[in-house]
């Protein structure tokens, strides 16, 4: 008998455009992605720019219950990224937030140090928002909040050609097992296969 692998996982998020300043904003939405993982009493939300253009100048969070149970406490900046501390800088609300459905209400935000096109999340870069959570906030709960749209992330992206655009997360995808979990799962399956083989010999 072998122990089951832990179920630690990260929920993936995608983004859709809520503005159309460039006339082709939808084509940029796939540039940006994120994953959200709960570890102990922390939630780590990593936002990445996987595209070829644009710089994520500001990141916004619309948390359930007016942000109760969450506190944005720090940032982890990838190479080339320089963000101000949590809830510092401007604009302090997602531009064109009223065009999201429902309206995007900003509870927390993080902004790139000026100038945003240089210090924001440029192609190939990422930034992680670190939240301290109150008791009871589990990965499965966060996954369900992301999937339902009760927990949303907004992006203000500058330098998309000559334009800036706003994006909102579209909900959580299927949780993706972390590498450690995948390794443990693979080891468990291998052990089970060996045990079954020994029984049949």
C-alpha positions as CSV (number, residue, x, y, z in Angstrom):
1,X,0.0,0.0,0.0
2,X,1.3,3.5,-0.8
3,X,0.3,6.9,0.3
4,X,-1.7,9.1,-2.1
5,X,0.1,12.1,-3.6
6,X,-0.8,15.5,-2.1
7,X,-3.3,17.5,-4.1
8,X,-1.4,20.8,-4.1
9,X,-2.2,22.6,-7.3
10,X,-2.3,26.0,-9.0
11,X,-5.5,27.3,-10.6
12,X,-4.7,28.8,-14.0
13,X,-6.4,32.0,-15.1
14,X,-6.9,33.6,-18.6
15,X,-7.8,37.2,-19.4
16,X,-10.3,38.9,-21.8
17,X,-10.2,42.4,-23.0
18,X,-12.7,45.0,-21.7
19,X,-11.5,47.9,-23.8
20,X,-10.7,48.2,-27.5
21,X,-8.6,51.3,-27.9
22,X,-6.4,49.6,-30.5
23,X,-9.3,48.1,-32.5
24,X,-7.9,44.6,-32.0
25,X,-7.6,44.2,-28.3
26,X,-9.0,40.7,-28.3
27,X,-6.0,39.4,-30.2
28,X,-3.8,40.5,-27.3
29,X,-5.7,38.7,-24.6
30,X,-3.8,35.5,-25.0
31,X,-0.5,37.3,-24.2
32,X,-1.3,37.4,-20.5
33,X,-1.9,34.5,-18.1
34,X,-1.7,33.8,-14.4
35,X,-1.8,31.1,-11.8
36,X,-3.0,31.2,-8.2
37,X,-1.8,28.8,-5.5
38,X,-2.5,28.7,-1.8
39,X,0.4,27.7,0.5
40,X,-0.3,27.7,4.2
41,X,-1.9,31.1,5.0
42,X,-0.6,32.7,1.8
43,X,-2.1,33.0,-1.7
44,X,0.4,33.6,-4.4
45,X,-1.0,35.1,-7.7
46,X,1.6,35.0,-10.4
47,X,0.9,37.2,-13.5
48,X,2.9,36.6,-16.7
49,X,3.4,38.3,-20.0
50,X,3.8,35.6,-22.6
51,X,3.4,37.8,-25.6
52,X,5.5,39.8,-27.9
53,X,4.3,43.3,-27.0
54,X,3.0,45.4,-24.1
55,X,3.9,46.0,-20.5
56,X,1.6,45.2,-17.6
57,X,1.7,48.5,-15.8
58,X,-0.9,47.8,-13.1
59,X,-2.5,44.7,-11.6
60,X,-5.9,45.0,-9.7
61,X,-7.8,42.5,-7.5
62,X,-11.5,42.3,-7.1
63,X,-11.9,40.1,-4.0
64,X,-15.1,38.8,-2.6
65,X,-16.7,40.4,0.5
66,X,-15.0,43.7,-0.3
67,X,-11.6,42.0,0.2
68,X,-12.4,40.6,3.7
69,X,-10.1,37.7,4.5
70,X,-7.4,38.9,2.2
71,X,-4.4,41.2,2.7
72,X,-1.9,42.0,-0.1
73,X,1.3,42.0,1.9
74,X,4.2,41.8,-0.6
75,X,5.4,41.3,-4.2
76,X,7.9,38.9,-5.8
77,X,9.3,40.6,-8.8
78,X,10.8,38.6,-11.7
79,X,14.0,39.8,-13.4
80,X,13.5,43.2,-15.1
81,X,10.3,44.0,-13.2
82,X,10.2,46.9,-10.7
83,X,6.9,47.4,-9.0
84,X,6.0,49.7,-6.1
85,X,4.8,48.2,-2.8
86,X,1.3,47.0,-2.5
87,X,-1.5,49.6,-3.0
88,X,1.0,52.3,-4.0
89,X,0.8,54.4,-7.2
90,X,-1.8,55.3,-9.7
91,X,-4.3,54.8,-11.1
92,X,-5.7,53.1,-8.0
93,X,-8.6,51.5,-9.9
94,X,-8.7,49.5,-13.1
95,X,-9.3,51.8,-16.0
96,X,-12.7,51.3,-17.7
97,X,-13.7,49.0,-14.8
98,X,-17.3,49.8,-15.5
99,X,-17.2,48.1,-18.8
100,X,-16.5,44.7,-17.1
101,X,-19.6,42.6,-16.4
102,X,-20.2,42.8,-13.5
103,X,-18.3,46.1,-12.8
104,X,-14.8,45.4,-11.6
105,X,-14.4,46.8,-8.0
106,X,-10.7,47.2,-7.0
107,X,-9.9,46.1,-3.5
108,X,-6.1,45.7,-3.9
109,X,-3.6,46.9,-6.6
110,X,0.1,47.0,-7.5
111,X,1.7,49.4,-10.0
112,X,5.0,49.4,-11.8
113,X,7.5,52.0,-10.9
114,X,7.7,54.9,-13.4
115,X,8.2,54.6,-16.3
116,X,5.7,51.7,-16.5
117,X,6.8,50.6,-20.1
118,X,10.3,50.0,-18.7
119,X,9.5,48.6,-15.2
120,X,6.3,46.8,-15.8
121,X,5.8,43.1,-16.7
122,X,7.2,43.0,-20.2
123,X,7.3,40.0,-22.6
124,X,8.9,37.0,-20.9
125,X,8.5,38.5,-17.4
126,X,6.3,37.9,-14.4
127,X,5.3,39.4,-11.0
128,X,3.8,37.5,-8.0
129,X,1.3,39.2,-5.6
130,X,1.6,37.6,-2.2
131,X,-1.6,37.7,0.0
132,X,-2.0,36.8,3.6
133,X,-5.2,34.9,4.1
134,X,-7.5,34.5,7.1
135,X,-8.2,31.0,8.3
136,X,-10.5,28.9,6.1
137,X,-9.2,30.2,2.8
138,X,-8.2,26.9,1.1
139,X,-7.0,26.1,-2.4
140,X,-10.3,24.5,-3.3
141,X,-12.2,27.6,-2.1
142,X,-10.0,29.9,-4.0
143,X,-10.4,27.7,-7.1
144,X,-14.1,27.9,-6.9
145,X,-14.1,31.7,-6.3
146,X,-11.9,32.1,-9.4
147,X,-14.1,29.9,-11.5
148,X,-17.3,31.7,-10.5
149,X,-15.7,35.1,-11.0
150,X,-16.1,36.2,-7.4
151,X,-12.3,36.6,-7.3
152,X,-11.0,38.5,-10.3
153,X,-7.7,40.0,-11.5
154,X,-7.5,43.1,-13.7
155,X,-4.6,44.2,-15.9
156,X,-3.8,47.7,-17.3
157,X,-1.4,47.0,-20.1
158,X,0.5,49.9,-21.7
159,X,2.6,50.1,-24.9
160,X,0.5,47.6,-26.9
161,X,1.7,49.3,-30.1
162,X,0.6,52.9,-29.5
163,X,-2.3,52.0,-27.1
164,X,-3.1,50.8,-23.6
165,X,-5.8,48.3,-22.9
166,X,-7.6,46.8,-19.8
167,X,-8.1,43.1,-19.3
168,X,-10.1,41.1,-16.7
169,X,-9.6,37.4,-15.7
170,X,-12.2,35.1,-17.1
171,X,-12.2,32.5,-14.3
172,X,-10.1,29.6,-13.1
173,X,-9.2,26.8,-15.4
174,X,-8.6,23.2,-14.3
175,X,-6.1,23.1,-11.4
176,X,-2.6,22.2,-12.7
177,X,-0.6,19.9,-10.4
178,X,2.7,21.4,-9.3
179,X,6.0,19.7,-10.3
180,X,6.5,18.2,-6.8
181,X,3.0,16.8,-6.8
182,X,3.5,15.3,-10.3
183,X,6.8,13.7,-9.2
184,X,5.1,12.2,-6.1
185,X,2.2,11.0,-8.2
186,X,4.5,9.4,-10.7
187,X,6.5,7.7,-7.9
188,X,3.3,6.3,-6.4
189,X,2.0,5.0,-9.7
190,X,5.4,3.3,-10.4
191,X,5.3,1.7,-6.9
192,X,1.8,0.4,-7.5
193,X,2.8,-1.0,-10.9
194,X,5.8,-2.8,-9.3
195,X,3.6,-4.2,-6.5
196,X,1.0,-5.5,-9.0
197,X,3.8,-7.1,-11.1
198,X,5.3,-8.9,-8.1
199,X,1.8,-10.4,-7.3
200,X,1.4,-11.8,-10.8
201,X,4.9,-13.5,-10.8
